Amino acid sequence: MNEPLIRLGVFLGLFAALALLEIAVPRRLPRPVKRRRWFTNWAIVIIDSVVVRLLFKTAAVGGALWAAEHGYGLFNRIETPYWLAFAVSFVVLDFAVWLSHVASHKVPIFWRIHRMHHSDIDFDVTTAIRFHPIEIVLSMLWKYAVVLALGAPAASVLIFEIVLNGGAMFNHANLRLPLWLDSALRSVIVTPDMHRVHHSSDGRETDSNYGFNFSFWDRFFGTYVAQPALGHDAMQIGLKDWQDDRPTRLDWTLMVPFAGRPQ
């Protein structure tokens, strides 16, 4: 299983498709700093990829294969139909990501790191790849722990990772969907309009819509907000104290976890 090449191919293909759709049917007019933002956000994802490859021999799929080989985890110890282990693993992994996202806002030390993602002053497909290397490492450790505890099938983990990355790019896209389609989709998955609320500079809206894939976690736990108070065109993206050009600079962006008190 050539997991890195499969994920890279899907990532690049979907990124290109969404970037073109953002040009064709944008939800909001992009801010004039798009070129600098894209340079910084792409530089960050390249740094993240290098860090992950240096620190981890394999991604979460490798952890699933290792657990199966050594008999670790729930589904490697109890006899379970493969389809059930696959489905349960996928759903539990999605909830684990939702839970870690909530923690990244609620726990001050984690918010210091995660706020780099929210410091982006615009919202498009590159926002989905704007995560601090420290957060990527912590996220990988968390996913490893969940995969090993579950004994999740490797195929389920691979599909989940592809869907998670693709879903994040989709729901961060500056993409205008017909209202009927947005309404239908968000009953199951997170749409761009739904997740954009989470990137509002209004703290009450930032504290909502934590999902990256399934939308029902937020509905179930009472963190769902349908629309921003000011509307999608007028809402302010990012963090209130950082509405200048600093978030477009790579050096400043990488130093966000160490800058000042958590906002």
LUMLO-956446 format. One record per residue (C-alpha): residue number from 1; residue in one letter; x, y, z. Coordinates in nm, 4 decimals, always signed. Layout:
<sites>
<site pos="NUM" code="a" u="X" v="Y" w="Z"/>
...
</sites>
This chain:
<sites>
<site pos="1" code="m" u="+0.0000" v="+0.0000" w="+0.0000"/>
<site pos="2" code="n" u="+0.1719" v="+0.3176" w="-0.1198"/>
<site pos="3" code="e" u="-0.0164" v="+0.5391" w="+0.1221"/>
<site pos="4" code="p" u="+0.1892" v="+0.8602" w="+0.0800"/>
<site pos="5" code="l" u="+0.1515" v="+0.8640" w="-0.2993"/>
<site pos="6" code="i" u="-0.2215" v="+0.7889" w="-0.2826"/>
<site pos="7" code="r" u="-0.2812" v="+1.0704" w="-0.0354"/>
<site pos="8" code="l" u="-0.0595" v="+1.3143" w="-0.2258"/>
<site pos="9" code="g" u="-0.2362" v="+1.2433" w="-0.5555"/>
<site pos="10" code="v" u="-0.5814" v="+1.2946" w="-0.4065"/>
<site pos="11" code="f" u="-0.4657" v="+1.6070" w="-0.2221"/>
<site pos="12" code="l" u="-0.3168" v="+1.7775" w="-0.5287"/>
<site pos="13" code="g" u="-0.6077" v="+1.6861" w="-0.7543"/>
<site pos="14" code="l" u="-0.8718" v="+1.8069" w="-0.5123"/>
<site pos="15" code="f" u="-0.6776" v="+2.1216" w="-0.4240"/>
<site pos="16" code="a" u="-0.6498" v="+2.2161" w="-0.7912"/>
<site pos="17" code="a" u="-1.0197" v="+2.1512" w="-0.8517"/>
<site pos="18" code="l" u="-1.1291" v="+2.3602" w="-0.5526"/>
<site pos="19" code="a" u="-0.8878" v="+2.6430" w="-0.6368"/>
<site pos="20" code="l" u="-1.0414" v="+2.6644" w="-0.9843"/>
<site pos="21" code="l" u="-1.3949" v="+2.6572" w="-0.8430"/>
<site pos="22" code="e" u="-1.3016" v="+2.9414" w="-0.6070"/>
<site pos="23" code="i" u="-1.2185" v="+3.1500" w="-0.9127"/>
<site pos="24" code="a" u="-1.5346" v="+3.0471" w="-1.0965"/>
<site pos="25" code="v" u="-1.7904" v="+3.0762" w="-0.8128"/>
<site pos="26" code="p" u="-1.6378" v="+3.2602" w="-0.5136"/>
<site pos="27" code="r" u="-1.8436" v="+3.3099" w="-0.1973"/>
<site pos="28" code="r" u="-1.6580" v="+3.6288" w="-0.0958"/>
<site pos="29" code="l" u="-1.4257" v="+3.8660" w="-0.2762"/>
<site pos="30" code="p" u="-1.0672" v="+3.7639" w="-0.1870"/>
<site pos="31" code="r" u="-0.8579" v="+4.0168" w="-0.0001"/>
<site pos="32" code="p" u="-0.5722" v="+4.1773" w="-0.1985"/>
<site pos="33" code="v" u="-0.3086" v="+3.9843" w="+0.0029"/>
<site pos="34" code="k" u="-0.3941" v="+3.6515" w="-0.1609"/>
<site pos="35" code="r" u="-0.0524" v="+3.5998" w="-0.3214"/>
<site pos="36" code="r" u="+0.1367" v="+3.6518" w="+0.0067"/>
<site pos="37" code="r" u="-0.1123" v="+3.4363" w="+0.1962"/>
<site pos="38" code="w" u="-0.0794" v="+3.1511" w="-0.0494"/>
<site pos="39" code="f" u="+0.3002" v="+3.1631" w="-0.0350"/>
<site pos="40" code="t" u="+0.2952" v="+3.1483" w="+0.3455"/>
<site pos="41" code="n" u="+0.0284" v="+2.8791" w="+0.3689"/>
<site pos="42" code="w" u="+0.2023" v="+2.6579" w="+0.1130"/>
<site pos="43" code="a" u="+0.5376" v="+2.7082" w="+0.2844"/>
<site pos="44" code="i" u="+0.3771" v="+2.5960" w="+0.6104"/>
<site pos="45" code="v" u="+0.2373" v="+2.2724" w="+0.4661"/>
<site pos="46" code="i" u="+0.5769" v="+2.1908" w="+0.3136"/>
<site pos="47" code="i" u="+0.7425" v="+2.2459" w="+0.6526"/>
<site pos="48" code="d" u="+0.4735" v="+2.0317" w="+0.8170"/>
<site pos="49" code="s" u="+0.5330" v="+1.7476" w="+0.5707"/>
<site pos="50" code="v" u="+0.9083" v="+1.7495" w="+0.6311"/>
<site pos="51" code="v" u="+0.8621" v="+1.7522" w="+1.0097"/>
<site pos="52" code="v" u="+0.6187" v="+1.4590" w="+0.9990"/>
<site pos="53" code="r" u="+0.8486" v="+1.2514" w="+0.7795"/>
<site pos="54" code="l" u="+1.1444" v="+1.3220" w="+1.0065"/>
<site pos="55" code="l" u="+0.9608" v="+1.2367" w="+1.3295"/>
<site pos="56" code="f" u="+0.7341" v="+0.9527" w="+1.2206"/>
<site pos="57" code="k" u="+0.8421" v="+0.6461" w="+1.0285"/>
<site pos="58" code="t" u="+0.4853" v="+0.5948" w="+0.9119"/>
<site pos="59" code="a" u="+0.1580" v="+0.7856" w="+0.9265"/>
<site pos="60" code="a" u="-0.1507" v="+0.6598" w="+1.1092"/>
<site pos="61" code="v" u="-0.2019" v="+0.3881" w="+0.8451"/>
<site pos="62" code="g" u="+0.1348" v="+0.2441" w="+0.9433"/>
<site pos="63" code="g" u="+0.0186" v="+0.2417" w="+1.3043"/>
<site pos="64" code="a" u="-0.2889" v="+0.0406" w="+1.2029"/>
<site pos="65" code="l" u="-0.0729" v="-0.2131" w="+1.0175"/>
<site pos="66" code="w" u="+0.1626" v="-0.2414" w="+1.3161"/>
<site pos="67" code="a" u="-0.1299" v="-0.2928" w="+1.5557"/>
<site pos="68" code="a" u="-0.2744" v="-0.5669" w="+1.3327"/>
<site pos="69" code="e" u="+0.0623" v="-0.7423" w="+1.3112"/>
<site pos="70" code="h" u="+0.1061" v="-0.7422" w="+1.6902"/>
<site pos="71" code="g" u="-0.2564" v="-0.7985" w="+1.7862"/>
<site pos="72" code="y" u="-0.3079" v="-0.4665" w="+1.9624"/>
<site pos="73" code="g" u="-0.6356" v="-0.2811" w="+1.9852"/>
<site pos="74" code="l" u="-1.0030" v="-0.3636" w="+2.0261"/>
<site pos="75" code="f" u="-1.0757" v="-0.4999" w="+1.6790"/>
<site pos="76" code="n" u="-0.7566" v="-0.7055" w="+1.6711"/>
<site pos="77" code="r" u="-0.8580" v="-0.8800" w="+1.9953"/>
<site pos="78" code="i" u="-1.2277" v="-0.9448" w="+1.9481"/>
<site pos="79" code="e" u="-1.3869" v="-1.1116" w="+1.6487"/>
<site pos="80" code="t" u="-1.5774" v="-0.8442" w="+1.4595"/>
<site pos="81" code="p" u="-1.7168" v="-0.8339" w="+1.1046"/>
<site pos="82" code="y" u="-1.4759" v="-0.6357" w="+0.8913"/>
<site pos="83" code="w" u="-1.7434" v="-0.3944" w="+0.7704"/>
<site pos="84" code="l" u="-1.8392" v="-0.3131" w="+1.1303"/>
<site pos="85" code="a" u="-1.4789" v="-0.2574" w="+1.2410"/>
<site pos="86" code="f" u="-1.4284" v="-0.0374" w="+0.9337"/>
<site pos="87" code="a" u="-1.7391" v="+0.1746" w="+0.9951"/>
<site pos="88" code="v" u="-1.6928" v="+0.2115" w="+1.3712"/>
<site pos="89" code="s" u="-1.3267" v="+0.3047" w="+1.3280"/>
<site pos="90" code="f" u="-1.4136" v="+0.5720" w="+1.0723"/>
<site pos="91" code="v" u="-1.6814" v="+0.7302" w="+1.2920"/>
<site pos="92" code="v" u="-1.4718" v="+0.7129" w="+1.6115"/>
<site pos="93" code="l" u="-1.1736" v="+0.8701" w="+1.4350"/>
<site pos="94" code="d" u="-1.3947" v="+1.1523" w="+1.3135"/>
<site pos="95" code="f" u="-1.5244" v="+1.2130" w="+1.6653"/>
<site pos="96" code="a" u="-1.1662" v="+1.2031" w="+1.7977"/>
<site pos="97" code="v" u="-1.0673" v="+1.4792" w="+1.5540"/>
<site pos="98" code="w" u="-1.3740" v="+1.6834" w="+1.6539"/>
<site pos="99" code="l" u="-1.2825" v="+1.6389" w="+2.0208"/>
<site pos="100" code="s" u="-0.9206" v="+1.7403" w="+1.9667"/>
<site pos="101" code="h" u="-1.0410" v="+2.0479" w="+1.7790"/>
<site pos="102" code="v" u="-1.2588" v="+2.1501" w="+2.0727"/>
<site pos="103" code="a" u="-0.9604" v="+2.0972" w="+2.3066"/>
<site pos="104" code="s" u="-0.7438" v="+2.3157" w="+2.0834"/>
<site pos="105" code="h" u="-0.9818" v="+2.6051" w="+2.1596"/>
<site pos="106" code="k" u="-1.0621" v="+2.5324" w="+2.5231"/>
<site pos="107" code="v" u="-0.7144" v="+2.4486" w="+2.6601"/>
<site pos="108" code="p" u="-0.4987" v="+2.7644" w="+2.6667"/>
<site pos="109" code="i" u="-0.1681" v="+2.5976" w="+2.5762"/>
<site pos="110" code="f" u="-0.3297" v="+2.4232" w="+2.2798"/>
<site pos="111" code="w" u="-0.5023" v="+2.7458" w="+2.1720"/>
<site pos="112" code="r" u="-0.1628" v="+2.9185" w="+2.1610"/>
<site pos="113" code="i" u="-0.0681" v="+2.6722" w="+1.8880"/>
<site pos="114" code="h" u="-0.4013" v="+2.6422" w="+1.7080"/>
<site pos="115" code="r" u="-0.4589" v="+3.0177" w="+1.6836"/>
<site pos="116" code="m" u="-0.2045" v="+3.0241" w="+1.4002"/>
<site pos="117" code="h" u="-0.4711" v="+2.8541" w="+1.1892"/>
<site pos="118" code="h" u="-0.7279" v="+3.1163" w="+1.2925"/>
<site pos="119" code="s" u="-0.4915" v="+3.4077" w="+1.2375"/>
<site pos="120" code="d" u="-0.5380" v="+3.3774" w="+0.8605"/>
<site pos="121" code="i" u="-0.7070" v="+3.7012" w="+0.7550"/>
<site pos="122" code="d" u="-0.8954" v="+3.5428" w="+0.4676"/>
<site pos="123" code="f" u="-1.0671" v="+3.2092" w="+0.4147"/>
<site pos="124" code="d" u="-0.9991" v="+2.9823" w="+0.1200"/>
<site pos="125" code="v" u="-0.8682" v="+2.6375" w="+0.0317"/>
<site pos="126" code="t" u="-0.5158" v="+2.7238" w="+0.1544"/>
<site pos="127" code="t" u="-0.6494" v="+2.7955" w="+0.5042"/>
<site pos="128" code="a" u="-0.7063" v="+2.4190" w="+0.5274"/>
<site pos="129" code="i" u="-0.3303" v="+2.3558" w="+0.5106"/>
<site pos="130" code="r" u="-0.2324" v="+2.6333" w="+0.7529"/>
<site pos="131" code="f" u="-0.1501" v="+2.4447" w="+1.0743"/>
<site pos="132" code="h" u="+0.1551" v="+2.4929" w="+1.2931"/>
<site pos="133" code="p" u="+0.4090" v="+2.2050" w="+1.2817"/>
<site pos="134" code="i" u="+0.3659" v="+2.1562" w="+1.6577"/>
<site pos="135" code="e" u="-0.0081" v="+2.1064" w="+1.6081"/>
<site pos="136" code="i" u="+0.0529" v="+1.8604" w="+1.3256"/>
<site pos="137" code="v" u="+0.2824" v="+1.6535" w="+1.5500"/>
<site pos="138" code="l" u="+0.0320" v="+1.6572" w="+1.8383"/>
<site pos="139" code="s" u="-0.2485" v="+1.5639" w="+1.6003"/>
<site pos="140" code="m" u="-0.0467" v="+1.2731" w="+1.4643"/>
<site pos="141" code="l" u="+0.0242" v="+1.1421" w="+1.8159"/>
<site pos="142" code="w" u="-0.3460" v="+1.1657" w="+1.9029"/>
<site pos="143" code="k" u="-0.4500" v="+0.9787" w="+1.5888"/>
<site pos="144" code="y" u="-0.1867" v="+0.7116" w="+1.6547"/>
<site pos="145" code="a" u="-0.3260" v="+0.6613" w="+2.0042"/>
<site pos="146" code="v" u="-0.6846" v="+0.6277" w="+1.8789"/>
<site pos="147" code="v" u="-0.5860" v="+0.3942" w="+1.5937"/>
<site pos="148" code="l" u="-0.3853" v="+0.1679" w="+1.8262"/>
<site pos="149" code="a" u="-0.6609" v="+0.1608" w="+2.0895"/>
<site pos="150" code="l" u="-0.9200" v="+0.0678" w="+1.8278"/>
<site pos="151" code="g" u="-0.7052" v="-0.1736" w="+1.6311"/>
<site pos="152" code="a" u="-0.8602" v="+0.0068" w="+1.3348"/>
<site pos="153" code="p" u="-0.8350" v="-0.1631" w="+0.9941"/>
<site pos="154" code="a" u="-0.5636" v="+0.0005" w="+0.7838"/>
<site pos="155" code="a" u="-0.8029" v="+0.0576" w="+0.4931"/>
<site pos="156" code="s" u="-1.0423" v="+0.2435" w="+0.7243"/>
<site pos="157" code="v" u="-0.7628" v="+0.4678" w="+0.8479"/>
<site pos="158" code="l" u="-0.6453" v="+0.5399" w="+0.4919"/>
<site pos="159" code="i" u="-0.9963" v="+0.6277" w="+0.3743"/>
<site pos="160" code="f" u="-1.0507" v="+0.8396" w="+0.6832"/>
<site pos="161" code="e" u="-0.7284" v="+1.0363" w="+0.6279"/>
<site pos="162" code="i" u="-0.8184" v="+1.0994" w="+0.2638"/>
<site pos="163" code="v" u="-1.1735" v="+1.2065" w="+0.3531"/>
<site pos="164" code="l" u="-1.0481" v="+1.4234" w="+0.6409"/>
<site pos="165" code="n" u="-0.7968" v="+1.6076" w="+0.4226"/>
<site pos="166" code="g" u="-1.0418" v="+1.6402" w="+0.1358"/>
<site pos="167" code="g" u="-1.3230" v="+1.7510" w="+0.3658"/>
<site pos="168" code="a" u="-1.1014" v="+2.0148" w="+0.5282"/>
<site pos="169" code="m" u="-1.0102" v="+2.1607" w="+0.1882"/>
<site pos="170" code="f" u="-1.3745" v="+2.1555" w="+0.0775"/>
<site pos="171" code="n" u="-1.5151" v="+2.3239" w="+0.3874"/>
<site pos="172" code="h" u="-1.2417" v="+2.5893" w="+0.3892"/>
<site pos="173" code="a" u="-1.2978" v="+2.6722" w="+0.0223"/>
<site pos="174" code="n" u="-1.4173" v="+3.0171" w="-0.0789"/>
<site pos="175" code="l" u="-1.6932" v="+2.8464" w="-0.2697"/>
<site pos="176" code="r" u="-2.0518" v="+2.9579" w="-0.3289"/>
<site pos="177" code="l" u="-2.2935" v="+2.6668" w="-0.3125"/>
<site pos="178" code="p" u="-2.6626" v="+2.6987" w="-0.3984"/>
<site pos="179" code="l" u="-2.8533" v="+2.7428" w="-0.0715"/>
<site pos="180" code="w" u="-3.0572" v="+2.4262" w="-0.1301"/>
<site pos="181" code="l" u="-2.7393" v="+2.2240" w="-0.1809"/>
<site pos="182" code="d" u="-2.5693" v="+2.3741" w="+0.1226"/>
<site pos="183" code="s" u="-2.8755" v="+2.2944" w="+0.3345"/>
<site pos="184" code="a" u="-2.8893" v="+1.9357" w="+0.2115"/>
<site pos="185" code="l" u="-2.5162" v="+1.8715" w="+0.2530"/>
<site pos="186" code="r" u="-2.4782" v="+2.0250" w="+0.5979"/>
<site pos="187" code="s" u="-2.7308" v="+1.7812" w="+0.7393"/>
<site pos="188" code="v" u="-2.4488" v="+1.5259" w="+0.7116"/>
<site pos="189" code="i" u="-2.1179" v="+1.6961" w="+0.6301"/>
<site pos="190" code="v" u="-1.9587" v="+2.0323" w="+0.7011"/>
<site pos="191" code="t" u="-1.9994" v="+2.2844" w="+0.4193"/>
<site pos="192" code="p" u="-1.7901" v="+2.5971" w="+0.3480"/>
<site pos="193" code="d" u="-2.0661" v="+2.8277" w="+0.4765"/>
<site pos="194" code="m" u="-2.0936" v="+2.6233" w="+0.7957"/>
<site pos="195" code="h" u="-1.7224" v="+2.6175" w="+0.8700"/>
<site pos="196" code="r" u="-1.6648" v="+2.9804" w="+0.7724"/>
<site pos="197" code="v" u="-1.8674" v="+3.0769" w="+1.0806"/>
<site pos="198" code="h" u="-1.5962" v="+2.9081" w="+1.2903"/>
<site pos="199" code="h" u="-1.3372" v="+3.1449" w="+1.1413"/>
<site pos="200" code="s" u="-1.5281" v="+3.4581" w="+1.2409"/>
<site pos="201" code="s" u="-1.3421" v="+3.7081" w="+1.4584"/>
<site pos="202" code="d" u="-1.6496" v="+3.7105" w="+1.6842"/>
<site pos="203" code="g" u="-1.5517" v="+3.4822" w="+1.9723"/>
<site pos="204" code="r" u="-1.9055" v="+3.3482" w="+2.0122"/>
<site pos="205" code="e" u="-1.8945" v="+3.2248" w="+1.6532"/>
<site pos="206" code="t" u="-1.5369" v="+3.0971" w="+1.6730"/>
<site pos="207" code="d" u="-1.6603" v="+2.8774" w="+1.9585"/>
<site pos="208" code="s" u="-1.8874" v="+2.6828" w="+1.7249"/>
<site pos="209" code="n" u="-1.8924" v="+2.4463" w="+1.4250"/>
<site pos="210" code="y" u="-1.5844" v="+2.2441" w="+1.5181"/>
<site pos="211" code="g" u="-1.6448" v="+1.9632" w="+1.2711"/>
<site pos="212" code="f" u="-1.4207" v="+1.8960" w="+0.9729"/>
<site pos="213" code="n" u="-1.6185" v="+1.6104" w="+0.8222"/>
<site pos="214" code="f" u="-1.9474" v="+1.5060" w="+0.9864"/>
<site pos="215" code="s" u="-2.1705" v="+1.7963" w="+1.0893"/>
<site pos="216" code="f" u="-2.3787" v="+1.6113" w="+1.3471"/>
<site pos="217" code="w" u="-2.1237" v="+1.6295" w="+1.6310"/>
<site pos="218" code="d" u="-2.1833" v="+2.0034" w="+1.6625"/>
<site pos="219" code="r" u="-2.5586" v="+1.9597" w="+1.6532"/>
<site pos="220" code="f" u="-2.5455" v="+1.6861" w="+1.9159"/>
<site pos="221" code="f" u="-2.3168" v="+1.8764" w="+2.1550"/>
<site pos="222" code="g" u="-2.4848" v="+2.2151" w="+2.1083"/>
<site pos="223" code="t" u="-2.1969" v="+2.3897" w="+1.9318"/>
<site pos="224" code="y" u="-2.3764" v="+2.4428" w="+1.6018"/>
<site pos="225" code="v" u="-2.4340" v="+2.7947" w="+1.4675"/>
<site pos="226" code="a" u="-2.6150" v="+2.8132" w="+1.1345"/>
<site pos="227" code="q" u="-2.5026" v="+3.1554" w="+1.0068"/>
<site pos="228" code="p" u="-2.2747" v="+3.4434" w="+1.1135"/>
<site pos="229" code="a" u="-2.4520" v="+3.7387" w="+1.2757"/>
<site pos="230" code="l" u="-2.3170" v="+3.9856" w="+1.0180"/>
<site pos="231" code="g" u="-2.3687" v="+3.7599" w="+0.7168"/>
<site pos="232" code="h" u="-2.0980" v="+3.5893" w="+0.5121"/>
<site pos="233" code="d" u="-2.0061" v="+3.8969" w="+0.3075"/>
<site pos="234" code="a" u="-1.9685" v="+4.1356" w="+0.6021"/>
<site pos="235" code="m" u="-1.8242" v="+3.9003" w="+0.8646"/>
<site pos="236" code="q" u="-1.4611" v="+3.9554" w="+0.9655"/>
<site pos="237" code="i" u="-1.2293" v="+3.6576" w="+0.9189"/>
<site pos="238" code="g" u="-0.9391" v="+3.5918" w="+1.1556"/>
<site pos="239" code="l" u="-0.8553" v="+3.7240" w="+1.5025"/>
<site pos="240" code="k" u="-0.9499" v="+4.0791" w="+1.6016"/>
<site pos="241" code="d" u="-0.6033" v="+4.1847" w="+1.7194"/>
<site pos="242" code="w" u="-0.4291" v="+4.0581" w="+1.4061"/>
<site pos="243" code="q" u="-0.6145" v="+4.2214" w="+1.1192"/>
<site pos="244" code="d" u="-0.3011" v="+4.3611" w="+0.9511"/>
<site pos="245" code="d" u="-0.0500" v="+4.1991" w="+0.7167"/>
<site pos="246" code="r" u="+0.1416" v="+4.0084" w="+0.9873"/>
<site pos="247" code="p" u="-0.0506" v="+3.6819" w="+0.9383"/>
<site pos="248" code="t" u="+0.0625" v="+3.6795" w="+0.5740"/>
<site pos="249" code="r" u="+0.4318" v="+3.6604" w="+0.6781"/>
<site pos="250" code="l" u="+0.5876" v="+3.3186" w="+0.7244"/>
<site pos="251" code="d" u="+0.8274" v="+3.4193" w="+1.0037"/>
<site pos="252" code="w" u="+0.5541" v="+3.5861" w="+1.2099"/>
<site pos="253" code="t" u="+0.3114" v="+3.3006" w="+1.1485"/>
<site pos="254" code="l" u="+0.5504" v="+3.0335" w="+1.2746"/>
<site pos="255" code="m" u="+0.6135" v="+3.2357" w="+1.5909"/>
<site pos="256" code="v" u="+0.2443" v="+3.2761" w="+1.6813"/>
<site pos="257" code="p" u="+0.2510" v="+3.0113" w="+1.9605"/>
<site pos="258" code="f" u="+0.5206" v="+3.2109" w="+2.1388"/>
<site pos="259" code="a" u="+0.3722" v="+3.5594" w="+2.0846"/>
<site pos="260" code="g" u="+0.1909" v="+3.7272" w="+2.3727"/>
<site pos="261" code="r" u="-0.0932" v="+3.5826" w="+2.5716"/>
<site pos="262" code="p" u="-0.3527" v="+3.3508" w="+2.4163"/>
<site pos="263" code="q" u="-0.6335" v="+3.5569" w="+2.2645"/>
</sites>
